[in-house]
Amino acid sequence: ISSFQVYIIQVSVGNHQWTVKHRYSDFHDLHEKLVSEKKIDKNLLPPKKMIGKNSKSLVEKRQKELEVYLQTLLVKFPVTTPKVLSHFLHFHLYVS
């Protein structure tokens, strides 16, 4: 039986706040696209760890790191958010 962790990340843009839920592999896929398309630092994404990956402390630590990762991306693209990132953040659900 393979288990996986879903990270619930708080996103803040201006006065708007919402949560997104993604597996680490989703973050990895996003990161690969942004590295190739937008030339962001490939070391920005927290590394994939295998040992004890479902321990409560590691899950909490990685969740905080992934939150920082997303906020860093939002600061990097303040005006025009790359399509792949806005889809990942579910902007289409919140933009009126």
N, C-alpha and C positions, 0 to 999 in steps of 0.2 A: 504494500500500500504506500503510495507516495503522497506526502502531504505538502502543502505549500502555504506560505504566509501571504495574506492580503494586507497591504499597508493602507491605513486610512489617514490621508494627509489633509491638513487644513491649508487652504489656499487663501491668500489675501491680495486683493488688487484694489487700491484706493479704499473706498468705504465698503467694498463688497467682500464677503467671506463665504466660503463653501468648502465642502470636503470632496475629495476624489478618492476612489478605491482602486488600487492597482497592485499587481504582483511585482516582485523585483524584476522579473523577466520583461515586464512591460516598460519599466524604467530603462532597462538595458537596451531594448529595441529603440526607444525614443532617443536615448543618448547616441546610439550608433548613427541614427539618421541626422541628428544635429551636428555630430562631429564631421560627418562627410559633407553635409549641405551648408552648414553655417560656420564651420571651422572653430567650434568651441573646444576648449581644453579637454582632451580625452581623459584626463585624471580628475575631472570635476565630479563624476559620479562615484559615490562610495563603492569600494570594491565588493565583489561577490565573495561571501565567506561560506564555507561548507560546514565546518565543525561547529556544532552547537547552534546551527542557524535558527532553530525554533525555540531556543532558550528565551525566557521572558526578557532578561536584561539585554540580550543581543537584539531582539525584535524592537524593543523600545529605543535602543541606541540607533539602530538603522533607520527607524521611523523618523527620528529627529534629523538624521543626516539627509534623508530623502526630502524632508521638508525644507531644509537649508538649500539643497540642490535646486528644488523648484523655485524658491524665492530668488536664488542667484540667477537663474535663467530669466525670470521676470524682470529683474533689474537690468540684465544684459540686453533685453529686447523691450525697452520701455514703450516704444511707439508702435512698431510693427511686430507682432508676435508671429513667429513662423507657424505655418498652417499645422504642421505635425504637433507642435507644442499646444496650440490652442485647442486642437481636437483632444489631445491627452488630458487637458485641463477642463474639458467639457464647456468651453466658452459658448458653444452654440446653444447650450441650454439656458444661459444667463444673459446673453446679449439681446437687448430689446430693439 
